[in-house]
Structures are given as C-alpha cells and as structure tokens.
Amino acid sequence: MHHINRRPAEECTKDFDEVDQGLPKSTVVLEARRCMDCPRPKCVEGCPVGIDIPGFIKEVAEGHFRKASRILKADNMLPAICGRVCPQEHQCEGMCILGIKDKPIAIGQIERFIADWEAEAGPELPPVAPSTRKRVAIVGSGPAGITAAAECAKAGHDVTIFESLHAPGGVLTYGIPNFRLPKDIVQREIDQVLELGATLKCNHIVGRSITADELLAYDAVFLGTGAGLPYFMGIPGENLGGVYSANEFLTRINLMHADRFPDYDTPVKKGQHVVVIGGGNVAMDSARVARRMGADVTLVYRRRQEDLPARAPETENAIIEGITFLCCANPVEILGEKKVDGIKCIKMEMCAVDASGRPSPQPMTGDEAHFTLKADVVIEAIGQGPNPLLVSLIPGLERAKKGNVVVDEDGRTSIPHVFAGGDIASGAATVIQAMGSAKHAAQAMNRMLAE
C-alpha cells in the first residue's frame, strides 16, 4: 500500500482527530521527482476535474510550491479535500505509468501537501473575470454545488448558494468523519470559494425559504442536492430502537456532535455491540465512528472481503482499528421487542460472476446456514438515492425511475436554464465524480450566459 503516515490505532480510536498525518516535505519532493514527465500523461485522463497533474508535480519537484498551488487551484478549488478523500488508486494514480512495474506516484498525498502548505503560507485566489451582472443560483453546498459556484464566480457571475442545513459542505460535513476529513479544512476551502464572490445562504430550503418561482427567476440554476435518501434492506425489525441508516448515524455525530451529548443537544444510542451492514466507504466510516464511541463493531458484508467496494486504505484502517469483518453473510432479521437485541444472519455462497464483475451472492440452504449475532445497535450502510424532496418542488423537471434528475451530456435538465450535477444526477458516487460533473455543467452554464 501507498505511503500512509498513520497515527497508532490505540491512540486514534480514542478521538476523532485525523488519522493520516500526511507526508513530510522531503518525502513529497522526492516522490514528485519520480515523475517521468510522460509525453501523453494518462494521470490527467484519470482525473474527473482535469487537473494538470504533470504540471503541478514538476513544480513540486523543483520546490516551487506556490506555482504548484496555482496550477492545482486553476482546476480544483478543493485540493485539500480531494487529496484526502479521492479514490486516487482508481483515478490519477491508477493510470500512472509507473504503477505497471513499481508504485504509482503518490499524487493524492502531494496534492494534500501543497493545499496544506498554501493554507499556511497564505492562500491565493485564482483570477475572477469582471462582473457580468448575470445571477446564478446554486442549490446545495456539497462538493458539486461548491465546484459549480467556484466556476461561475470565476466567470464573473453573481452567485448565490442555497444550503438547507445550518452548515455548508453537504456530505463533506455531515457524511465523512473528522478523522478522515477534518471539518476546519472543509470550512477553509469553502471560505476560499466564497472569497471569489459567491454568497452562501444556510438554513434555506428550496420550496420553503425560497419558492420554485424565485429560484427559476435566476439567469441560470445548478442543482447539486446530492443523495440524501437512505436505502433500507426491508427486513423485519428495522423499526426497532437502535436501528440507524448510516446517513442518520453519521449526520448525528459529524454535524450535530452527538458524540459529545449532553454538551450538544443531539443524542445517539451508544451501543456495546454494533453491527454495520454494508461494505463501502460509508460502512467503513460508520464502523470506525462506532468504534470511537466505545463499541465492539462487526461489519457484515454479503460478498467476500476481496469484493469490498470500499477503498483499500479505508478497509485497512478499519482492520487496524479493531473492526471485525464478517463476510459472506447477510442479515435477514433484526431481533428484539422494542429495541435491538440481536441480528439474525444467513451465510452466503458465491455463485456466477454478475454484471459488477464480482461473484453473485446467494443464501445457503440448511439449518446451519442461519446464525445470530449479539447487537444493541444496527447501522445500515447499503447505499442512498437522490433527495426526492427538492426535485419534486420544481415543476417541469424530468426525473428518472430512481428519482434522479435527467440531464444531457452538458448537465442540462428538461428546463433549459436549469443544470444539475453530482449524485442528484448520477446517483450516489464519489466526491470527485460529483465535482467533475459539476465543473462540466458549470462550464456549459458559463457558455450559455455568455451568449
């Protein structure tokens, strides 16, 4: 695995401080010098926001950190966030030619270092075009909304961001725990986008605080409301006390500080035996949060460990921090009268490979296939869908079966001056994919507004 400068598990499971400490300057410069300056760099193709990766790496190799930072921020106003949460192993680093025979360049760690260096040395904003007097509304301040806001503000438009919660950042704030993405870093990068000239209005729900008509009166609108609707398995016992969607559990702790109840108003049930259902990054986040709340945590996943969709570093962190992995098993019933008292599971066997390229799990037969786990809290982390509330309030907006907004290749919806990007358009995906689609849509909005 790549260079990770990790705090010891026995220390980091006792707090919510960042686990990965980043790389020191000397290592970062040496790492940048490994770049072969390919004539056709594939790393840029692997980046959803199209950063000039060889360009910024070259400046780092020569010790020109300010120049590197300028190159980074020309294409990405959230480099400290992306350096921490991007799945680089499948994107830029996954395409790095050095990865064929050796380790790819640690592009994510270099990006993170430069972003953190710039924050200390004094941030510098990219240039902003003269005012066009065109009004742009951005709905949602998650990775998609913030990216679209940055692109439109740089083009000189008058940008207003409407956020339904009391704090900006969307999934960066309520979903990803502090130990993986410190909230002061999220705030720092959002503040820089606001300094480009965007206005942020928190506690604003479209359809309530601002009507659909008022929203549609803007010259262009970007919808970036994410995937806030949790999915459930539909098994008996899901309405018992102590059953959470990962979305609710993480929001209570990351945004509402339930880990510090009663100093803060929001409670969360502290379990001794927590079972997390799922195998993605959200499942790992939930398991690691529950571990920090003092629980024994078991993660139940229906396929094999090598099939886990979570990033390898997140799985590795969860293992190091003492999470028990129970693979090839699927819950069939949550037990208890009023609150969770256990969870009944069935063993799964792997059958033919399905459309995802992984073996399809099927329940085993026979009495010994069933078993029960001790549990007083169950967290379901099996995915989420588009937030249905907002899009239903805008008349004339075409939606697909799953509730996501239908967009063309430019991110344009069925209403010509309304665009959408991120999870509301694509279904749940990664932070950087949301940013990539938002950047693309914002560029199309800028072209439309320039006509």
N, C-alpha and C positions, 0 to 999 in steps of 0.2 A: 504494500500500500504506500501511498504518497507521504511525503513529509508532513507529519502532523505533530505539532508541539503541544501535546495534551497534558492537562493537569492530572495528577494522580486520582484514580477513581474514588479512593476512600475519602479524599478531600472534596471532590467536586459533587458527590452525591449528597452533600450536606448543605449545599447552597444553590442558587440559581445564576451564579456568575459564569462567564464564558468559559467553555471547556478548552477549545482550541486557542492557543495563545499566539498563533501566527508565527511567521519566521523572522529571525533577526536580519538586519540589513546585509550583513556579509553573505549569508546564505542566499538571499534574494538576488543579489548582484551576480553571484557565481551561477545561480540557476538561470538567470537571464542570458548569461554568456554562453550557455549550451545551445541557444537558438541557432539554427543553421541558415536562417535567412533564406528560406526556400524561394525559388523563382515563382512557384504557384502555391502560396500558403493555403493549406486546407483548413487550418485552425479558424480562419475568418469565416469560411463557409459553415463551420460548425457553430458559429455564434449567432443566436437569433437576433441580436441588435446590431450585428455587423461592425464590431469594434476593429480598428486597425491594430490587430494584436502584434504582428511583427514590428510595426512602427513603435508602439509603446514599449515593447520588450527591448528593442535596440537602445532606446533612450535610457532604460533602467541599467542595461549592461554597461553603458558609458557613464553612469552615475548622474544623469540628467533627470532627476525625479520630477521637477516642475514641468519639463517638456512632456514627460511620460503622462503626467496627470492631465495636461491639456488634451493630449490625443485621446485618452480614455474618456474624458468628460464631453468631448465633441460628439460622441455617440451614445454615451450612457451616463446619466446624472446620478445613478445609484451604484457606484462601483464598490463601496464598502459592503453594501448589502449583497451584491452579486458575488463578490469574492468569497463571501461566507456561505451562501445558500445555493448557488448554481450547481447543477449536476455536471461539473466540468468534464468528468470522466466519460460522459456520453456526448459531449459537445466539443468545445475547442480542444481540450486535452485528448479526447477520444480520436480526433482527426490528426493529431500531431504526428509527423512522420517518424520522430524519434521513438515513439511508442511501439514501433514494429519490433525493434531489437533491444530497446532499452526502456527506461521510464520516460513518459512524455514530460515536457516542461511543465512545472507546477504553475500554470498560467493563473489559476484562481488565487493561489497564495500571493503571487506577485501583484495581481490587481488589488487584493486586500491591503497589502503593504503600502502601495502607492496611495490608495484612498486614505488610509490612516495617517500616512506621512503628511499628506496635503492638509488634513484637518488640523494637524499640529502646527505646520509651517505657515498656515494661513490660507483659507480657501480662496480660489479664484474662479469667477464665473465665466462661462463661455459668452461670446458677444450676443447682444439682443438687437434685432432689427428695429428701425423706427416704428412708432405706433401706426397700425393700420386702422384703428378705431373699430375693428370687427370684434364682436362679442362671441366668445366660445364658452359653453357650459360643459363641465366635466362632472359626471356623476360617479362617485366612488373615489376614494383616495388610496386605493391599494396600488400594487406595482403597475397595473395597466393605467389607471387614472393618473398617477403621478408622472408616468412616462409621457402620456399624451399631453398633459399640462405643460411639461418642460418643452416639448417640441413646438407646441402652439405659442407659448410665451416667447420662445427664442425667435419665432417668426414675426413678433411684434403685435400679436393679438391680445385683446383684453380677456384674460382667462379667469373664470370663477369655478372653484372646485366645491361640489356639494357632497358632504360626508354625513351619513346617518348616525354614526356613533359619536361619542364625545372626544375621541382621539383619532388622528389620522393614521394611515398606514395599512388599513384593511388587514389581510391575512398576515402581513409582516408584523403587525402589532398584536392582533388577537390570537393568531394561529401558531406562529413559530415561537417557541420558548426563548427566554432571555439567554439561557446557557448556549444557545446556538446562534442567536441574533440579538445582541443587546439593544434594548429599546432606545437608548440615547443615540445609538448610531442611526437607527431608523429616523428619529426626530431630526438629527443633524442633516441627513441627506434630503429630507422633505423640506427643511428650512431653506436649503440652498435653491430648491425649485421655486419656493415662494419668493426668494430674493430676485428671481428672474422677472418677477412682476405678477405672478399668479396670486389670487385671493382664495383663502380657504374658509369655508363656512361649515363648521361641525354642527352636530345635532340638527341637520337638515334632511328631512325625508322627502324625496320627490313624491308628489301626490298629496302630501300633508303640509309641510312647511313651505313648499313651492309647488304650485299647481303644474299639471302637464302643459297647459297652455302657456304659462310663464316660461317654462323650460323651452318649449318649441319656438318661442319668440326670439331666442338667440340665433345668431347667424349660422352657428354650427354646434352640434351637441355630440359628445362622446359618452357612451355608456360603458362603464367599467365596474359593474357591481359584483363581479365575482361569483363564486359558487358557495353560497351560504346555506344551502338547504341540505341538511344531513340525511344520508340514507340509513335505513334500519334493515335488519335481516328478516323481520316479520315472524319471529319465533315466539312461543308462549313465554310470558314472564317479563316482556320488555317494558311493561308499565309499572314494575316494582320500584320501590325506593332504592336508590343506589345504582340505577342504570343510567348512564350518560351517553350522549353522542360525543365523539371526540371533539367536535365543534364546540359544544356547550362546556365540556370539561376544560378545554384549553382556554376558551374565552374567559371563563370564571377566574382562572389563575393568571393568565398573561395580561388581560385587560383590566379585570376587576380586583386583582390581588387577593383572591380567596385564600391563598396560602398563608396570608397574614390576618385572617379573621381572628378576633373581632376588631382589630385596629381598622380594618376596612369592612364595609357593610355586607359584602357578598360571601356567603358560606359555600363550602363544598364538602361532601362527605369524605372524611379521611378513612380509607379502608386499610385493614391489615393485610387482606389478601385480595389484590386487584387482578382481574383478568381483562386483558386488552385483546379485542378481536380485530384482526387485520394484519397486513404485512408491509404497508407503505411507510413513507416518511412520517405521516400523521400518526400512524400507530406507534412508531418508534418515539416520536415526541411525547405522546400520551403516556407510554410506558416509563419513559425517563422522568417525566414530571411526577408521576405517581410514586416512583422510587424515591424522589427527593422529598415527597410528603411522608416518607417513612414506611411504605408498604413493601411486602413481598409481591413481586409482579410476575405474572405469567402471560406471555404473548401467545395466543392461539392462532395458528395460520393453517389454511386448508391444503396448501401445497408443501413442497419440500423447502428446506432452508435455502438451497441454491436458487429457488424460484422467487424469493422475496423481491417485491418491486422497489423496496426502499434502497436508497444509496448505500453502497458498501461501507463508507465511513460511519454512517448513522447506525447501521446494524452492528458494526464493530464496537462503537461507543456503547450501545445498549448491552452487548455481551460483557464488555469490560466492567460496566456499572452494575452487573449482577441480575440482569433480567433473564428469566427462564424462558427459553423458546420451546414451544410445543407445536411441532409441525405435523402435517398430515393428519389434522384433526379439525372438526368443525362443530361449533355449538348447535344444539338442537332445542334446548330449553333452559331458561333461567329459572332456578328453583327458589322458593320462598313463599311466605304468605302475604306480608305487606312490604317486606324489604328483602333484598337479595340474601340468599342463604347458601348458594352454590350454583354451579352451572353444569348441565349435562351435555356431554360431547359425544361425537361418534368418530371413530377412526376412518381416515380416508385412504383409498389406494389410487395410485396414479395410473391413468389409462392413456389412450392415444393422445398424441400432441394436438392441441386445439389451435384456433386462429391466432392466439397470442404467442405461439411458438413454444408454449410450455405444456407439460402433460396435463390432461384434464382430470381433476379430482372427482372420484365417485365414492359414495359411502360404502363401507364394508358391510357385509351381512353377518348374522350370527350374534349370539348374546354377548360374547366377549368384545364385540365392536364398540359397545357403549361403556362410558366411564364418567365419573363425576369429579369435578374439581371443587376445592374449597374456594369460596368467593364471598366477599361482602360488598364489593363494588365491581361493576362490569362497564367497560368503556368500549363502544362500538366505533371502530375506525375503518369503515368499509367503503368510504367514498362520500362525495357530496355532489349535488347538482346545482344548476343556476338558481339564483334567488328569484322566486316567481312573483314576489310582491310588486317589485318596481315595474317590471316589464308589462304586467297586466294593467298598470295605471296609464300607460301611454297608448292611446287609441291608434289603430292602424299599423302597429308594429308586428311584423310577421315573426312567429315563433315556430320552432321545430317541435317534434313529438316530445323530446326530453325537456322542453321548456326553454332551451337556449335560443337566443336571438339569431335569426337567419341573416347572414352577411355575405356580400360578394367578395371578390379577391382583394378589394381595397378596404374591406371592413365596413362598407356602406350597407345600411339596413333598408327595409322597404320604404322608409321615409327618407327622401333624397338628402336632406342636410343632417341626418342623424347617423352616426357611425357607432360601432361597438367593437370591443377587443377584450382579450383575456378570457377568463373562464366563463363569462356570460355568453360569449360567442362560441367558444370551443368546447365547453365542458371542462371539468377540473383538470388542470395541467400544472406546469411548473411556473415559478415566479418569472423566470427569464423568458419563457414562451409567451406569457401574458404581456411582458414588456415588448417583445418582438412584434406581436400582432398590434399592440397599441401604437408603437412607433410607426409602423406601416400605415395604419389608419390615420394617424395624425398628419403624416406627410400628404396623404390624399386629401385630408381636410384643408391643409395649407394650400394645396394646388387649387382646390375648389374656391377658397376665399380670395385667391389672387386673380381669379378670372374677372 
